[in-house]
Amino acid sequence: MNSDSAVPGLNRNIALSTEIKIAPYERLKDFNRQCAPYLEKIDINNKQIRILEKLRDLLLQKSMSGKVRFNLKKIKASD
């Protein structure tokens, strides 16, 4: 084993002789096109999460200080 290797059991010769396959450009482009709507939705959801976290923190702070009160009603869970 090479003691100065960053990955135990992997030396320079093994790394250089390993073939790495890369998909054709058109296939990568198609993959990106298909994934784009999902990535956009993830981004939108993450932004919404940050907004909701800020709102939660603000409401918690205001409710603990008595600056805001809530009138809560009990509801039945629908089947």
PDB file of N, CA, C and O in Angstrom:
ATOM      1  N   MET A   1       0.853  -1.183   0.000  1.00  0.00           N
ATOM      2  CA  MET A   1       0.000   0.000   0.000  1.00  0.00           C
ATOM      3  C   MET A   1       0.890   1.235   0.000  1.00  0.00           C
ATOM      4  O   MET A   1       1.914   1.263   0.683  1.00  0.00           O
ATOM      5  N   ASN A   2       0.516   2.234  -0.746  1.00  0.00           N
ATOM      6  CA  ASN A   2       1.273   3.462  -0.840  1.00  0.00           C
ATOM      7  C   ASN A   2       0.908   4.348   0.347  1.00  0.00           C
ATOM      8  O   ASN A   2      -0.255   4.717   0.509  1.00  0.00           O
ATOM      9  N   SER A   3       1.884   4.691   1.171  1.00  0.00           N
ATOM     10  CA  SER A   3       1.590   5.424   2.403  1.00  0.00           C
ATOM     11  C   SER A   3       1.282   6.896   2.154  1.00  0.00           C
ATOM     12  O   SER A   3       0.640   7.534   2.990  1.00  0.00           O
ATOM     13  N   ASP A   4       1.723   7.450   1.027  1.00  0.00           N
ATOM     14  CA  ASP A   4       1.444   8.861   0.776  1.00  0.00           C
ATOM     15  C   ASP A   4       0.231   9.066  -0.134  1.00  0.00           C
ATOM     16  O   ASP A   4       0.024  10.153  -0.673  1.00  0.00           O
ATOM     17  N   SER A   5      -0.552   8.024  -0.294  1.00  0.00           N
ATOM     18  CA  SER A   5      -1.752   8.097  -1.125  1.00  0.00           C
ATOM     19  C   SER A   5      -2.910   8.680  -0.319  1.00  0.00           C
ATOM     20  O   SER A   5      -3.063   8.387   0.867  1.00  0.00           O
ATOM     21  N   ALA A   6      -3.721   9.507  -0.976  1.00  0.00           N
ATOM     22  CA  ALA A   6      -4.893  10.087  -0.308  1.00  0.00           C
ATOM     23  C   ALA A   6      -5.993   9.050  -0.141  1.00  0.00           C
ATOM     24  O   ALA A   6      -6.834   9.164   0.751  1.00  0.00           O
ATOM     25  N   VAL A   7      -5.983   8.033  -1.005  1.00  0.00           N
ATOM     26  CA  VAL A   7      -6.971   6.964  -0.939  1.00  0.00           C
ATOM     27  C   VAL A   7      -6.222   5.660  -0.721  1.00  0.00           C
ATOM     28  O   VAL A   7      -5.475   5.225  -1.597  1.00  0.00           O
ATOM     29  N   PRO A   8      -6.409   5.025   0.438  1.00  0.00           N
ATOM     30  CA  PRO A   8      -5.694   3.769   0.700  1.00  0.00           C
ATOM     31  C   PRO A   8      -5.975   2.729  -0.384  1.00  0.00           C
ATOM     32  O   PRO A   8      -7.125   2.528  -0.774  1.00  0.00           O
ATOM     33  N   GLY A   9      -4.928   2.075  -0.863  1.00  0.00           N
ATOM     34  CA  GLY A   9      -5.071   1.037  -1.872  1.00  0.00           C
ATOM     35  C   GLY A   9      -5.104   1.554  -3.298  1.00  0.00           C
ATOM     36  O   GLY A   9      -5.201   0.760  -4.233  1.00  0.00           O
ATOM     37  N   LEU A  10      -5.025   2.861  -3.489  1.00  0.00           N
ATOM     38  CA  LEU A  10      -5.043   3.440  -4.830  1.00  0.00           C
ATOM     39  C   LEU A  10      -3.739   4.184  -5.054  1.00  0.00           C
ATOM     40  O   LEU A  10      -3.405   5.111  -4.315  1.00  0.00           O
ATOM     41  N   ASN A  11      -3.005   3.770  -6.079  1.00  0.00           N
ATOM     42  CA  ASN A  11      -1.791   4.514  -6.381  1.00  0.00           C
ATOM     43  C   ASN A  11      -1.944   5.235  -7.716  1.00  0.00           C
ATOM     44  O   ASN A  11      -2.955   5.086  -8.402  1.00  0.00           O
ATOM     45  N   ARG A  12      -0.948   6.001  -8.068  1.00  0.00           N
ATOM     46  CA  ARG A  12      -0.981   6.830  -9.273  1.00  0.00           C
ATOM     47  C   ARG A  12      -1.180   5.992 -10.529  1.00  0.00           C
ATOM     48  O   ARG A  12      -1.966   6.365 -11.399  1.00  0.00           O
ATOM     49  N   ASN A  13      -0.483   4.874 -10.636  1.00  0.00           N
ATOM     50  CA  ASN A  13      -0.576   4.037 -11.835  1.00  0.00           C
ATOM     51  C   ASN A  13      -1.982   3.474 -12.024  1.00  0.00           C
ATOM     52  O   ASN A  13      -2.501   3.446 -13.139  1.00  0.00           O
ATOM     53  N   ILE A  14      -2.592   3.027 -10.929  1.00  0.00           N
ATOM     54  CA  ILE A  14      -3.966   2.512 -11.019  1.00  0.00           C
ATOM     55  C   ILE A  14      -4.908   3.629 -11.463  1.00  0.00           C
ATOM     56  O   ILE A  14      -5.753   3.428 -12.334  1.00  0.00           O
ATOM     57  N   ALA A  15      -4.756   4.795 -10.861  1.00  0.00           N
ATOM     58  CA  ALA A  15      -5.628   5.922 -11.198  1.00  0.00           C
ATOM     59  C   ALA A  15      -5.477   6.320 -12.664  1.00  0.00           C
ATOM     60  O   ALA A  15      -6.473   6.573 -13.341  1.00  0.00           O
ATOM     61  N   LEU A  16      -4.254   6.378 -13.154  1.00  0.00           N
ATOM     62  CA  LEU A  16      -4.022   6.794 -14.540  1.00  0.00           C
ATOM     63  C   LEU A  16      -4.447   5.738 -15.555  1.00  0.00           C
ATOM     64  O   LEU A  16      -4.783   6.072 -16.691  1.00  0.00           O
ATOM     65  N   SER A  17      -4.434   4.475 -15.160  1.00  0.00           N
ATOM     66  CA  SER A  17      -4.790   3.420 -16.108  1.00  0.00           C
ATOM     67  C   SER A  17      -6.285   3.099 -16.112  1.00  0.00           C
ATOM     68  O   SER A  17      -6.744   2.304 -16.933  1.00  0.00           O
ATOM     69  N   THR A  18      -7.039   3.705 -15.209  1.00  0.00           N
ATOM     70  CA  THR A  18      -8.476   3.449 -15.131  1.00  0.00           C
ATOM     71  C   THR A  18      -9.207   4.250 -16.203  1.00  0.00           C
ATOM     72  O   THR A  18      -9.038   5.465 -16.312  1.00  0.00           O
ATOM     73  N   GLU A  19     -10.018   3.555 -16.990  1.00  0.00           N
ATOM     74  CA  GLU A  19     -10.786   4.208 -18.047  1.00  0.00           C
ATOM     75  C   GLU A  19     -12.048   4.820 -17.448  1.00  0.00           C
ATOM     76  O   GLU A  19     -12.780   4.168 -16.704  1.00  0.00           O
ATOM     77  N   ILE A  20     -12.280   6.056 -17.781  1.00  0.00           N
ATOM     78  CA  ILE A  20     -13.478   6.754 -17.318  1.00  0.00           C
ATOM     79  C   ILE A  20     -14.326   7.067 -18.542  1.00  0.00           C
ATOM     80  O   ILE A  20     -13.884   7.769 -19.451  1.00  0.00           O
ATOM     81  N   LYS A  21     -15.536   6.546 -18.558  1.00  0.00           N
ATOM     82  CA  LYS A  21     -16.426   6.762 -19.702  1.00  0.00           C
ATOM     83  C   LYS A  21     -17.278   8.001 -19.459  1.00  0.00           C
ATOM     84  O   LYS A  21     -17.807   8.218 -18.369  1.00  0.00           O
ATOM     85  N   ILE A  22     -17.391   8.790 -20.495  1.00  0.00           N
ATOM     86  CA  ILE A  22     -18.198  10.002 -20.438  1.00  0.00           C
ATOM     87  C   ILE A  22     -19.278   9.892 -21.508  1.00  0.00           C
ATOM     88  O   ILE A  22     -19.000   9.543 -22.655  1.00  0.00           O
ATOM     89  N   ALA A  23     -20.504  10.192 -21.118  1.00  0.00           N
ATOM     90  CA  ALA A  23     -21.628  10.101 -22.055  1.00  0.00           C
ATOM     91  C   ALA A  23     -21.467  11.130 -23.169  1.00  0.00           C
ATOM     92  O   ALA A  23     -20.851  12.177 -22.968  1.00  0.00           O
ATOM     93  N   PRO A  24     -22.016  10.833 -24.335  1.00  0.00           N
ATOM     94  CA  PRO A  24     -21.977  11.799 -25.440  1.00  0.00           C
ATOM     95  C   PRO A  24     -22.675  13.101 -25.041  1.00  0.00           C
ATOM     96  O   PRO A  24     -23.599  13.105 -24.227  1.00  0.00           O
ATOM     97  N   TYR A  25     -22.219  14.189 -25.624  1.00  0.00           N
ATOM     98  CA  TYR A  25     -22.734  15.515 -25.293  1.00  0.00           C
ATOM     99  C   TYR A  25     -24.256  15.593 -25.440  1.00  0.00           C
ATOM    100  O   TYR A  25     -24.931  16.147 -24.573  1.00  0.00           O
ATOM    101  N   GLU A  26     -24.795  15.048 -26.518  1.00  0.00           N
ATOM    102  CA  GLU A  26     -26.248  15.102 -26.747  1.00  0.00           C
ATOM    103  C   GLU A  26     -27.019  14.381 -25.646  1.00  0.00           C
ATOM    104  O   GLU A  26     -28.094  14.828 -25.245  1.00  0.00           O
ATOM    105  N   ARG A  27     -26.481  13.278 -25.161  1.00  0.00           N
ATOM    106  CA  ARG A  27     -27.144  12.544 -24.079  1.00  0.00           C
ATOM    107  C   ARG A  27     -27.103  13.360 -22.785  1.00  0.00           C
ATOM    108  O   ARG A  27     -28.085  13.391 -22.043  1.00  0.00           O
ATOM    109  N   LEU A  28     -25.982  14.015 -22.512  1.00  0.00           N
ATOM    110  CA  LEU A  28     -25.877  14.868 -21.327  1.00  0.00           C
ATOM    111  C   LEU A  28     -26.852  16.042 -21.427  1.00  0.00           C
ATOM    112  O   LEU A  28     -27.497  16.412 -20.446  1.00  0.00           O
ATOM    113  N   LYS A  29     -26.949  16.620 -22.625  1.00  0.00           N
ATOM    114  CA  LYS A  29     -27.871  17.727 -22.844  1.00  0.00           C
ATOM    115  C   LYS A  29     -29.320  17.289 -22.625  1.00  0.00           C
ATOM    116  O   LYS A  29     -30.109  18.009 -22.013  1.00  0.00           O
ATOM    117  N   ASP A  30     -29.659  16.111 -23.126  1.00  0.00           N
ATOM    118  CA  ASP A  30     -31.011  15.572 -22.953  1.00  0.00           C
ATOM    119  C   ASP A  30     -31.303  15.307 -21.477  1.00  0.00           C
ATOM    120  O   ASP A  30     -32.393  15.603 -20.986  1.00  0.00           O
ATOM    121  N   PHE A  31     -30.319  14.746 -20.780  1.00  0.00           N
ATOM    122  CA  PHE A  31     -30.475  14.487 -19.347  1.00  0.00           C
ATOM    123  C   PHE A  31     -30.720  15.796 -18.595  1.00  0.00           C
ATOM    124  O   PHE A  31     -31.617  15.877 -17.756  1.00  0.00           O
ATOM    125  N   ASN A  32     -29.922  16.813 -18.900  1.00  0.00           N
ATOM    126  CA  ASN A  32     -30.092  18.114 -18.243  1.00  0.00           C
ATOM    127  C   ASN A  32     -31.461  18.710 -18.544  1.00  0.00           C
ATOM    128  O   ASN A  32     -32.093  19.295 -17.665  1.00  0.00           O
ATOM    129  N   ARG A  33     -31.922  18.562 -19.790  1.00  0.00           N
ATOM    130  CA  ARG A  33     -33.238  19.083 -20.173  1.00  0.00           C
ATOM    131  C   ARG A  33     -34.343  18.387 -19.385  1.00  0.00           C
ATOM    132  O   ARG A  33     -35.304  19.029 -18.959  1.00  0.00           O
ATOM    133  N   GLN A  34     -34.210  17.085 -19.191  1.00  0.00           N
ATOM    134  CA  GLN A  34     -35.228  16.331 -18.457  1.00  0.00           C
ATOM    135  C   GLN A  34     -35.193  16.636 -16.960  1.00  0.00           C
ATOM    136  O   GLN A  34     -36.230  16.620 -16.297  1.00  0.00           O
ATOM    137  N   CYS A  35     -34.017  16.908 -16.435  1.00  0.00           N
ATOM    138  CA  CYS A  35     -33.877  17.169 -14.993  1.00  0.00           C
ATOM    139  C   CYS A  35     -34.199  18.609 -14.612  1.00  0.00           C
ATOM    140  O   CYS A  35     -34.525  18.880 -13.456  1.00  0.00           O
ATOM    141  N   ALA A  36     -34.115  19.532 -15.558  1.00  0.00           N
ATOM    142  CA  ALA A  36     -34.274  20.955 -15.260  1.00  0.00           C
ATOM    143  C   ALA A  36     -35.553  21.281 -14.485  1.00  0.00           C
ATOM    144  O   ALA A  36     -35.476  22.026 -13.508  1.00  0.00           O
ATOM    145  N   PRO A  37     -36.728  20.763 -14.869  1.00  0.00           N
ATOM    146  CA  PRO A  37     -37.938  21.102 -14.103  1.00  0.00           C
ATOM    147  C   PRO A  37     -37.868  20.640 -12.643  1.00  0.00           C
ATOM    148  O   PRO A  37     -38.367  21.322 -11.747  1.00  0.00           O
ATOM    149  N   TYR A  38     -37.256  19.498 -12.413  1.00  0.00           N
ATOM    150  CA  TYR A  38     -37.133  18.998 -11.038  1.00  0.00           C
ATOM    151  C   TYR A  38     -36.180  19.874 -10.228  1.00  0.00           C
ATOM    152  O   TYR A  38     -36.445  20.178  -9.065  1.00  0.00           O
ATOM    153  N   LEU A  39     -35.080  20.273 -10.842  1.00  0.00           N
ATOM    154  CA  LEU A  39     -34.118  21.127 -10.149  1.00  0.00           C
ATOM    155  C   LEU A  39     -34.721  22.496  -9.857  1.00  0.00           C
ATOM    156  O   LEU A  39     -34.473  23.071  -8.797  1.00  0.00           O
ATOM    157  N   GLU A  40     -35.513  23.021 -10.794  1.00  0.00           N
ATOM    158  CA  GLU A  40     -36.198  24.294 -10.562  1.00  0.00           C
ATOM    159  C   GLU A  40     -37.184  24.173  -9.403  1.00  0.00           C
ATOM    160  O   GLU A  40     -37.276  25.072  -8.568  1.00  0.00           O
ATOM    161  N   LYS A  41     -37.920  23.065  -9.351  1.00  0.00           N
ATOM    162  CA  LYS A  41     -38.885  22.851  -8.263  1.00  0.00           C
ATOM    163  C   LYS A  41     -38.167  22.733  -6.922  1.00  0.00           C
ATOM    164  O   LYS A  41     -38.645  23.251  -5.913  1.00  0.00           O
ATOM    165  N   ILE A  42     -37.030  22.059  -6.911  1.00  0.00           N
ATOM    166  CA  ILE A  42     -36.237  21.950  -5.683  1.00  0.00           C
ATOM    167  C   ILE A  42     -35.809  23.334  -5.219  1.00  0.00           C
ATOM    168  O   ILE A  42     -35.880  23.643  -4.030  1.00  0.00           O
ATOM    169  N   ASP A  43     -35.363  24.169  -6.157  1.00  0.00           N
ATOM    170  CA  ASP A  43     -34.935  25.524  -5.824  1.00  0.00           C
ATOM    171  C   ASP A  43     -36.099  26.339  -5.264  1.00  0.00           C
ATOM    172  O   ASP A  43     -35.945  27.038  -4.262  1.00  0.00           O
ATOM    173  N   ILE A  44     -37.254  26.251  -5.906  1.00  0.00           N
ATOM    174  CA  ILE A  44     -38.447  26.963  -5.431  1.00  0.00           C
ATOM    175  C   ILE A  44     -38.834  26.483  -4.032  1.00  0.00           C
ATOM    176  O   ILE A  44     -39.139  27.295  -3.159  1.00  0.00           O
ATOM    177  N   ASN A  45     -38.823  25.177  -3.819  1.00  0.00           N
ATOM    178  CA  ASN A  45     -39.170  24.624  -2.504  1.00  0.00           C
ATOM    179  C   ASN A  45     -38.195  25.090  -1.436  1.00  0.00           C
ATOM    180  O   ASN A  45     -38.610  25.433  -0.328  1.00  0.00           O
ATOM    181  N   ASN A  46     -36.898  25.108  -1.753  1.00  0.00           N
ATOM    182  CA  ASN A  46     -35.900  25.560  -0.779  1.00  0.00           C
ATOM    183  C   ASN A  46     -36.102  27.025  -0.420  1.00  0.00           C
ATOM    184  O   ASN A  46     -35.952  27.402   0.742  1.00  0.00           O
ATOM    185  N   LYS A  47     -36.442  27.859  -1.406  1.00  0.00           N
ATOM    186  CA  LYS A  47     -36.721  29.271  -1.124  1.00  0.00           C
ATOM    187  C   LYS A  47     -37.949  29.400  -0.232  1.00  0.00           C
ATOM    188  O   LYS A  47     -37.967  30.204   0.700  1.00  0.00           O
ATOM    189  N   GLN A  48     -38.979  28.601  -0.524  1.00  0.00           N
ATOM    190  CA  GLN A  48     -40.197  28.647   0.283  1.00  0.00           C
ATOM    191  C   GLN A  48     -39.912  28.176   1.709  1.00  0.00           C
ATOM    192  O   GLN A  48     -40.456  28.731   2.664  1.00  0.00           O
ATOM    193  N   ILE A  49     -39.077  27.174   1.857  1.00  0.00           N
ATOM    194  CA  ILE A  49     -38.708  26.688   3.189  1.00  0.00           C
ATOM    195  C   ILE A  49     -38.034  27.799   3.979  1.00  0.00           C
ATOM    196  O   ILE A  49     -38.352  28.001   5.151  1.00  0.00           O
ATOM    197  N   ARG A  50     -37.098  28.530   3.350  1.00  0.00           N
ATOM    198  CA  ARG A  50     -36.410  29.621   4.054  1.00  0.00           C
ATOM    199  C   ARG A  50     -37.394  30.710   4.474  1.00  0.00           C
ATOM    200  O   ARG A  50     -37.287  31.250   5.576  1.00  0.00           O
ATOM    201  N   ILE A  51     -38.349  31.034   3.609  1.00  0.00           N
ATOM    202  CA  ILE A  51     -39.364  32.040   3.947  1.00  0.00           C
ATOM    203  C   ILE A  51     -40.212  31.560   5.122  1.00  0.00           C
ATOM    204  O   ILE A  51     -40.468  32.317   6.058  1.00  0.00           O
ATOM    205  N   LEU A  52     -40.645  30.310   5.071  1.00  0.00           N
ATOM    206  CA  LEU A  52     -41.476  29.762   6.146  1.00  0.00           C
ATOM    207  C   LEU A  52     -40.710  29.671   7.463  1.00  0.00           C
ATOM    208  O   LEU A  52     -41.289  29.885   8.528  1.00  0.00           O
ATOM    209  N   GLU A  53     -39.424  29.359   7.403  1.00  0.00           N
ATOM    210  CA  GLU A  53     -38.614  29.315   8.630  1.00  0.00           C
ATOM    211  C   GLU A  53     -38.518  30.699   9.259  1.00  0.00           C
ATOM    212  O   GLU A  53     -38.626  30.838  10.477  1.00  0.00           O
ATOM    213  N   LYS A  54     -38.314  31.727   8.429  1.00  0.00           N
ATOM    214  CA  LYS A  54     -38.246  33.098   8.952  1.00  0.00           C
ATOM    215  C   LYS A  54     -39.583  33.506   9.558  1.00  0.00           C
ATOM    216  O   LYS A  54     -39.628  34.122  10.623  1.00  0.00           O
ATOM    217  N   LEU A  55     -40.672  33.159   8.871  1.00  0.00           N
ATOM    218  CA  LEU A  55     -42.006  33.475   9.380  1.00  0.00           C
ATOM    219  C   LEU A  55     -42.266  32.756  10.699  1.00  0.00           C
ATOM    220  O   LEU A  55     -42.793  33.348  11.641  1.00  0.00           O
ATOM    221  N   ARG A  56     -41.893  31.473  10.765  1.00  0.00           N
ATOM    222  CA  ARG A  56     -42.052  30.701  12.000  1.00  0.00           C
ATOM    223  C   ARG A  56     -41.291  31.357  13.147  1.00  0.00           C
ATOM    224  O   ARG A  56     -41.831  31.526  14.240  1.00  0.00           O
ATOM    225  N   ASP A  57     -40.034  31.727  12.896  1.00  0.00           N
ATOM    226  CA  ASP A  57     -39.218  32.337  13.942  1.00  0.00           C
ATOM    227  C   ASP A  57     -39.810  33.664  14.409  1.00  0.00           C
ATOM    228  O   ASP A  57     -39.825  33.959  15.604  1.00  0.00           O
ATOM    229  N   LEU A  58     -40.297  34.461  13.456  1.00  0.00           N
ATOM    230  CA  LEU A  58     -40.899  35.743  13.800  1.00  0.00           C
ATOM    231  C   LEU A  58     -42.171  35.551  14.621  1.00  0.00           C
ATOM    232  O   LEU A  58     -42.369  36.221  15.635  1.00  0.00           O
ATOM    233  N   LEU A  59     -43.029  34.634  14.181  1.00  0.00           N
ATOM    234  CA  LEU A  59     -44.277  34.390  14.910  1.00  0.00           C
ATOM    235  C   LEU A  59     -44.020  33.805  16.294  1.00  0.00           C
ATOM    236  O   LEU A  59     -44.718  34.144  17.249  1.00  0.00           O
ATOM    237  N   LEU A  60     -43.033  32.939  16.408  1.00  0.00           N
ATOM    238  CA  LEU A  60     -42.703  32.370  17.715  1.00  0.00           C
ATOM    239  C   LEU A  60     -42.226  33.464  18.660  1.00  0.00           C
ATOM    240  O   LEU A  60     -42.640  33.519  19.818  1.00  0.00           O
ATOM    241  N   GLN A  61     -41.356  34.330  18.162  1.00  0.00           N
ATOM    242  CA  GLN A  61     -40.839  35.427  18.981  1.00  0.00           C
ATOM    243  C   GLN A  61     -41.972  36.352  19.423  1.00  0.00           C
ATOM    244  O   GLN A  61     -42.044  36.744  20.588  1.00  0.00           O
ATOM    245  N   LYS A  62     -42.852  36.698  18.488  1.00  0.00           N
ATOM    246  CA  LYS A  62     -43.954  37.608  18.823  1.00  0.00           C
ATOM    247  C   LYS A  62     -44.974  36.954  19.758  1.00  0.00           C
ATOM    248  O   LYS A  62     -45.534  37.620  20.629  1.00  0.00           O
ATOM    249  N   SER A  63     -45.216  35.654  19.580  1.00  0.00           N
ATOM    250  CA  SER A  63     -46.178  34.988  20.461  1.00  0.00           C
ATOM    251  C   SER A  63     -45.610  34.831  21.867  1.00  0.00           C
ATOM    252  O   SER A  63     -46.350  34.926  22.846  1.00  0.00           O
ATOM    253  N   MET A  64     -44.309  34.593  21.975  1.00  0.00           N
ATOM    254  CA  MET A  64     -43.690  34.461  23.301  1.00  0.00           C
ATOM    255  C   MET A  64     -43.672  35.804  24.032  1.00  0.00           C
ATOM    256  O   MET A  64     -43.764  35.835  25.260  1.00  0.00           O
ATOM    257  N   SER A  65     -43.557  36.907  23.299  1.00  0.00           N
ATOM    258  CA  SER A  65     -43.532  38.226  23.933  1.00  0.00           C
ATOM    259  C   SER A  65     -44.941  38.779  24.150  1.00  0.00           C
ATOM    260  O   SER A  65     -45.104  39.818  24.791  1.00  0.00           O
ATOM    261  N   GLY A  66     -45.959  38.094  23.622  1.00  0.00           N
ATOM    262  CA  GLY A  66     -47.336  38.535  23.797  1.00  0.00           C
ATOM    263  C   GLY A  66     -47.778  39.571  22.782  1.00  0.00           C
ATOM    264  O   GLY A  66     -48.871  40.124  22.906  1.00  0.00           O
ATOM    265  N   LYS A  67     -46.955  39.847  21.781  1.00  0.00           N
ATOM    266  CA  LYS A  67     -47.305  40.849  20.775  1.00  0.00           C
ATOM    267  C   LYS A  67     -48.338  40.333  19.775  1.00  0.00           C
ATOM    268  O   LYS A  67     -48.984  41.119  19.082  1.00  0.00           O
ATOM    269  N   VAL A  68     -48.489  39.030  19.705  1.00  0.00           N
ATOM    270  CA  VAL A  68     -49.478  38.453  18.804  1.00  0.00           C
ATOM    271  C   VAL A  68     -50.132  37.278  19.516  1.00  0.00           C
ATOM    272  O   VAL A  68     -49.478  36.551  20.264  1.00  0.00           O
ATOM    273  N   ARG A  69     -51.436  37.096  19.278  1.00  0.00           N
ATOM    274  CA  ARG A  69     -52.165  35.983  19.882  1.00  0.00           C
ATOM    275  C   ARG A  69     -52.870  35.219  18.781  1.00  0.00           C
ATOM    276  O   ARG A  69     -53.187  35.766  17.724  1.00  0.00           O
ATOM    277  N   PHE A  70     -53.106  33.960  19.043  1.00  0.00           N
ATOM    278  CA  PHE A  70     -53.732  33.095  18.053  1.00  0.00           C
ATOM    279  C   PHE A  70     -55.050  32.570  18.593  1.00  0.00           C
ATOM    280  O   PHE A  70     -55.142  32.190  19.761  1.00  0.00           O
ATOM    281  N   ASN A  71     -56.074  32.550  17.740  1.00  0.00           N
ATOM    282  CA  ASN A  71     -57.358  31.968  18.081  1.00  0.00           C
ATOM    283  C   ASN A  71     -57.433  30.641  17.333  1.00  0.00           C
ATOM    284  O   ASN A  71     -57.772  30.613  16.150  1.00  0.00           O
ATOM    285  N   LEU A  72     -57.123  29.556  18.009  1.00  0.00           N
ATOM    286  CA  LEU A  72     -57.047  28.248  17.369  1.00  0.00           C
ATOM    287  C   LEU A  72     -58.356  27.493  17.522  1.00  0.00           C
ATOM    288  O   LEU A  72     -58.986  27.532  18.578  1.00  0.00           O
ATOM    289  N   LYS A  73     -58.760  26.805  16.459  1.00  0.00           N
ATOM    290  CA  LYS A  73     -59.961  25.979  16.484  1.00  0.00           C
ATOM    291  C   LYS A  73     -59.549  24.537  16.268  1.00  0.00           C
ATOM    292  O   LYS A  73     -58.629  24.248  15.502  1.00  0.00           O
ATOM    293  N   LYS A  74     -60.239  23.633  16.951  1.00  0.00           N
ATOM    294  CA  LYS A  74     -59.980  22.210  16.748  1.00  0.00           C
ATOM    295  C   LYS A  74     -60.734  21.748  15.514  1.00  0.00           C
ATOM    296  O   LYS A  74     -61.890  22.118  15.310  1.00  0.00           O
ATOM    297  N   ILE A  75     -60.090  20.951  14.705  1.00  0.00           N
ATOM    298  CA  ILE A  75     -60.739  20.395  13.521  1.00  0.00           C
ATOM    299  C   ILE A  75     -60.523  18.893  13.507  1.00  0.00           C
ATOM    300  O   ILE A  75     -59.542  18.382  14.046  1.00  0.00           O
ATOM    301  N   LYS A  76     -61.468  18.193  12.874  1.00  0.00           N
ATOM    302  CA  LYS A  76     -61.340  16.743  12.743  1.00  0.00           C
ATOM    303  C   LYS A  76     -60.525  16.423  11.504  1.00  0.00           C
ATOM    304  O   LYS A  76     -60.661  17.067  10.464  1.00  0.00           O
ATOM    305  N   ALA A  77     -59.687  15.428  11.635  1.00  0.00           N
ATOM    306  CA  ALA A  77     -58.938  14.968  10.467  1.00  0.00           C
ATOM    307  C   ALA A  77     -59.884  14.191   9.566  1.00  0.00           C
ATOM    308  O   ALA A  77     -60.623  13.325  10.034  1.00  0.00           O
ATOM    309  N   SER A  78     -59.863  14.497   8.286  1.00  0.00           N
ATOM    310  CA  SER A  78     -60.739  13.774   7.361  1.00  0.00           C
ATOM    311  C   SER A  78     -60.142  12.424   7.030  1.00  0.00           C
ATOM    312  O   SER A  78     -58.924  12.244   7.027  1.00  0.00           O
ATOM    313  N   ASP A  79     -61.028  11.473   6.749  1.00  0.00           N
ATOM    314  CA  ASP A  79     -60.575  10.107   6.448  1.00  0.00           C
ATOM    315  C   ASP A  79     -59.973  10.022   5.087  1.00  0.00           C
ATOM    316  O   ASP A  79     -59.540   8.949   4.670  1.00  0.00           O
TER     317      ASP A  79
END
